[in-house]
Amino acid sequence: MAKVTRDDVARLAGTSTAVVSYVINNGPRPVAPATRERVLAAIKELGYRPDRVAQAMASRRTELIGLIVPDARQPYFGEMAHAVEQAAAERGKMVLVGNSDYIAEREVHYLRAFLGMRVSGLILVSHALSDNAAAEIDAWDARVVLLHERPEAMDDVAVVTDDIGGAQLAVRHLLEHGHPYVACMGGVAETPLVGDPVSDHVEGWRRAMREAGIPTEGRLFQAPYNRYDAYGIALELLAGPDRPPAIFCSTDDQAIGVLRAARELRIDVPGELAVAGFDDVKEAGLTDPPLTTVGTDRPAMARAAVDLVLDDGLRVAGSRRERVKLFPSRLVVRRSCGCR
């Protein structure tokens, strides 16, 4: 049986192949409703299936968007990946997801693989963009949007959260409950001091403490970003003689680990220990007690990143302010801080 072509569809619909292309690709030119219906009816009658591979070869772009995250097992990145997928679907695109596992070489591997597939664009959540990764992006002249943080190594368009300001909100709120000080669960020794959200959360904690005239020495504790390792560190910290009255965690996942450790040690939260996190993952509202945290509009951030990566007109040279879309942080008050 002969393969049905676009010419066959155009002939049956009584129109040109260009109009058939506009209907299939939803643009770039508008098609009259009646003509669109004729084309769609012809496609259905003939059983026509567009050859996406041929289209990609002709246009040098696929219908795919690449997304690289540090670890989709962490709730924040999993929820962000889902939001990007939904935003991409609204634009008729699909998403390829790669996990760098916070390993620079793996990030470069996915960059090279996705860009080699001629994705329509790439959204990158980078822990600490290496020189090799930046060089790979430059070599492909790719459309890349940084999401969640903009590493200093790269001067490209970015969609970010006000991480420092959000952390200040949370720590100020804990101090307003009358606690003499707030400890901070930050990142690990390898966490970049600049260009990483966790480092910004720690900086926000420092600024809030400094505003209150409270020293920070000896009150910052290193921990991986996940709940499992944070739980083990919290067990040791909370069982010690210098248990802090309040803890601000750089991620909600860390805070969930702290809450689990407090429960095992029979420490009342928030009566004996106040806890706040950052990210407002969905699980934060289901912890016991529900977790006070810092959130932002993830769906809007994802939509902005997809729009930027697909629309060349938005990617214009300019000042850093013009090239960075900053979303405000908001304090999400629940019971773990001591509020009713």
NUMIDO-794811 format. One line per field, with one value per residue (C-alpha): x, y, z; residue in three letters; residue number from 0. Coordinates in steps of 0.05 Angstrom, whole numbers. Example, Ala and Ser with C-alpha at 12.3 -4.5 7.8 and 13.67 -1.06 7.14 Angstrom:
% NUMIDO-794811
east (246|273) .
north (-90|-21) .
up (156|143) .
type (ALA|SER) .
seq (0|1) .
END
This chain:
% NUMIDO-794811
east (0|28|46|-1|35|21|6|-50|-81|-76|-109|-167|-177|-172|-116|-40|11|33|-36|-34|32|3|-54|-8|42|-10|25|64|6|-68|-116|-190|-234|-271|-205|-176|-236|-228|-154|-168|-223|-176|-122|-171|-200|-131|-100|-43|13|65|137|167|237|235|208|263|316|287|279|341|296|253|189|228|252|311|308|367|356|403|358|285|277|277|206|223|257|204|149|187|198|123|107|156|124|54|78|113|50|12|61|57|125|149|203|265|290|361|387|457|460|500|557|589|609|539|510|557|536|463|478|516|463|403|434|457|384|369|319|279|312|342|322|378|375|449|480|545|555|625|669|660|584|587|634|586|529|570|594|523|497|437|376|385|345|371|318|320|389|437|509|562|596|540|509|445|371|346|282|297|268|285|322|358|295|253|301|302|226|227|282|251|186|219|254|188|164|215|269|338|368|354|402|410|416|455|488|551|623|620|562|585|588|559|508|471|402|423|480|430|385|443|459|387|392|456|424|363|406|451|391|369|439|447|513|515|580|571|499|505|504|523|475|459|395|354|312|348|417|387|348|413|447|386|384|455|442|376|401|461|468|462|397|375|307|291|319|314|326|351|303|237|267|317|261|221|282|288|214|223|284|246|188|235|268|200|215|151|147|134|131|205|231|208|222|217|238|244|209|137|134|65|86|101|27|21|77|62|58|49|113|121|162|178|146|140|96|128|77|89|164|159|115|163|222|186|164|235|267|218|210|273|244|247|321|351|416|411|426|425|358|328|357|335|262|257|197|183|184|127|123|74|56|35|42|115|138|91|32|-37) .
north (0|68|116|174|240|313|322|271|309|375|345|316|380|424|466|474|432|495|503|429|444|504|461|404|451|500|556|597|627|626|581|596|551|521|505|476|430|406|390|354|313|294|274|229|199|183|162|210|210|266|243|277|252|282|347|351|339|393|444|420|420|366|374|360|403|378|386|370|369|350|295|283|239|302|330|400|378|325|376|426|373|358|433|440|379|410|477|443|403|469|489|421|397|337|336|293|291|275|272|298|271|334|305|355|301|273|342|350|281|300|368|335|281|327|381|327|306|376|391|455|482|463|480|470|466|466|455|488|496|473|505|442|449|522|506|451|500|552|499|481|553|525|558|548|575|568|550|555|587|623|600|654|615|629|693|665|677|651|641|644|652|705|654|703|744|682|654|721|718|649|665|732|696|644|700|737|677|698|646|670|646|603|549|534|468|487|447|405|425|419|467|528|591|630|611|556|563|530|579|636|606|605|678|697|664|702|768|758|738|798|845|818|828|753|717|658|625|551|552|530|455|419|368|338|364|300|279|213|242|303|256|224|290|317|257|274|349|344|292|335|383|445|432|494|525|534|508|537|483|501|451|421|352|368|395|331|292|339|329|253|257|302|253|194|234|255|328|368|410|468|468|451|461|505|484|519|497|523|501|488|418|386|340|400|408|335|330|326|382|415|450|526|540|587|578|608|599|537|529|602|593|530|566|625|578|541|606|634|571|569|642|672|742|741|722|790|817|866|879|824|851|842|772|745|735|737|707|731|683|680|654|596|593|527|498|475|547|555|590|562) .
up (0|-21|35|44|33|48|-26|-21|38|1|-61|-23|18|-43|-16|-19|18|54|84|105|139|175|202|224|258|283|246|231|189|209|171|162|206|147|111|175|182|109|121|186|153|96|146|182|119|89|155|144|196|193|186|247|232|163|191|242|189|145|200|239|301|334|373|436|494|535|611|656|731|788|816|798|859|901|906|883|819|806|813|770|715|715|709|651|617|624|597|539|522|517|462|427|451|490|543|550|622|645|716|728|799|816|774|725|675|673|661|601|576|575|544|488|478|478|435|387|380|355|410|400|462|528|599|648|724|740|808|788|714|694|641|599|602|583|525|501|499|462|412|392|392|429|456|530|589|659|710|786|788|742|754|748|692|644|617|588|597|664|704|779|848|899|942|988|1001|1013|1064|1100|1105|1137|1187|1207|1219|1265|1304|1311|1352|1405|1393|1417|1351|1290|1267|1193|1156|1094|1039|1036|1031|955|949|909|950|891|840|879|910|975|983|972|1025|1074|1055|1069|1137|1152|1132|1176|1236|1224|1220|1288|1317|1329|1315|1266|1287|1302|1281|1208|1198|1134|1105|1037|1006|1015|1075|1088|1102|1136|1182|1206|1218|1254|1301|1324|1328|1365|1414|1433|1492|1448|1413|1376|1391|1317|1251|1181|1129|1059|1028|1048|1039|1094|1138|1129|1154|1214|1231|1229|1275|1324|1327|1342|1397|1425|1415|1407|1344|1349|1426|1437|1366|1310|1238|1171|1101|1031|965|987|957|960|1016|1061|1074|1096|1147|1221|1238|1170|1149|1146|1083|1026|959|890|829|798|741|721|724|681|631|628|616|560|527|530|502|443|427|397|400|476|477|463|488|544|617|668|693|624|615|683|699|775|810|881|940|990|1061|1069|1143|1173|1243|1247|1263|1322|1287|1298) .
type (MET|ALA|LYS|VAL|THR|ARG|ASP|ASP|VAL|ALA|ARG|LEU|ALA|GLY|THR|SER|THR|ALA|VAL|VAL|SER|TYR|VAL|ILE|ASN|ASN|GLY|PRO|ARG|PRO|VAL|ALA|PRO|ALA|THR|ARG|GLU|ARG|VAL|LEU|ALA|ALA|ILE|LYS|GLU|LEU|GLY|TYR|ARG|PRO|ASP|ARG|VAL|ALA|GLN|ALA|MET|ALA|SER|ARG|ARG|THR|GLU|LEU|ILE|GLY|LEU|ILE|VAL|PRO|ASP|ALA|ARG|GLN|PRO|TYR|PHE|GLY|GLU|MET|ALA|HIS|ALA|VAL|GLU|GLN|ALA|ALA|ALA|GLU|ARG|GLY|LYS|MET|VAL|LEU|VAL|GLY|ASN|SER|ASP|TYR|ILE|ALA|GLU|ARG|GLU|VAL|HIS|TYR|LEU|ARG|ALA|PHE|LEU|GLY|MET|ARG|VAL|SER|GLY|LEU|ILE|LEU|VAL|SER|HIS|ALA|LEU|SER|ASP|ASN|ALA|ALA|ALA|GLU|ILE|ASP|ALA|TRP|ASP|ALA|ARG|VAL|VAL|LEU|LEU|HIS|GLU|ARG|PRO|GLU|ALA|MET|ASP|ASP|VAL|ALA|VAL|VAL|THR|ASP|ASP|ILE|GLY|GLY|ALA|GLN|LEU|ALA|VAL|ARG|HIS|LEU|LEU|GLU|HIS|GLY|HIS|PRO|TYR|VAL|ALA|CYS|MET|GLY|GLY|VAL|ALA|GLU|THR|PRO|LEU|VAL|GLY|ASP|PRO|VAL|SER|ASP|HIS|VAL|GLU|GLY|TRP|ARG|ARG|ALA|MET|ARG|GLU|ALA|GLY|ILE|PRO|THR|GLU|GLY|ARG|LEU|PHE|GLN|ALA|PRO|TYR|ASN|ARG|TYR|ASP|ALA|TYR|GLY|ILE|ALA|LEU|GLU|LEU|LEU|ALA|GLY|PRO|ASP|ARG|PRO|PRO|ALA|ILE|PHE|CYS|SER|THR|ASP|ASP|GLN|ALA|ILE|GLY|VAL|LEU|ARG|ALA|ALA|ARG|GLU|LEU|ARG|ILE|ASP|VAL|PRO|GLY|GLU|LEU|ALA|VAL|ALA|GLY|PHE|ASP|ASP|VAL|LYS|GLU|ALA|GLY|LEU|THR|ASP|PRO|PRO|LEU|THR|THR|VAL|GLY|THR|ASP|ARG|PRO|ALA|MET|ALA|ARG|ALA|ALA|VAL|ASP|LEU|VAL|LEU|ASP|ASP|GLY|LEU|ARG|VAL|ALA|GLY|SER|ARG|ARG|GLU|ARG|VAL|LYS|LEU|PHE|PRO|SER|ARG|LEU|VAL|VAL|ARG|ARG|SER|CYS|GLY|CYS|ARG) .
seq (0|1|2|3|4|5|6|7|8|9|10|11|12|13|14|15|16|17|18|19|20|21|22|23|24|25|26|27|28|29|30|31|32|33|34|35|36|37|38|39|40|41|42|43|44|45|46|47|48|49|50|51|52|53|54|55|56|57|58|59|60|61|62|63|64|65|66|67|68|69|70|71|72|73|74|75|76|77|78|79|80|81|82|83|84|85|86|87|88|89|90|91|92|93|94|95|96|97|98|99|100|101|102|103|104|105|106|107|108|109|110|111|112|113|114|115|116|117|118|119|120|121|122|123|124|125|126|127|128|129|130|131|132|133|134|135|136|137|138|139|140|141|142|143|144|145|146|147|148|149|150|151|152|153|154|155|156|157|158|159|160|161|162|163|164|165|166|167|168|169|170|171|172|173|174|175|176|177|178|179|180|181|182|183|184|185|186|187|188|189|190|191|192|193|194|195|196|197|198|199|200|201|202|203|204|205|206|207|208|209|210|211|212|213|214|215|216|217|218|219|220|221|222|223|224|225|226|227|228|229|230|231|232|233|234|235|236|237|238|239|240|241|242|243|244|245|246|247|248|249|250|251|252|253|254|255|256|257|258|259|260|261|262|263|264|265|266|267|268|269|270|271|272|273|274|275|276|277|278|279|280|281|282|283|284|285|286|287|288|289|290|291|292|293|294|295|296|297|298|299|300|301|302|303|304|305|306|307|308|309|310|311|312|313|314|315|316|317|318|319|320|321|322|323|324|325|326|327|328|329|330|331|332|333|334|335|336|337|338|339) .
END
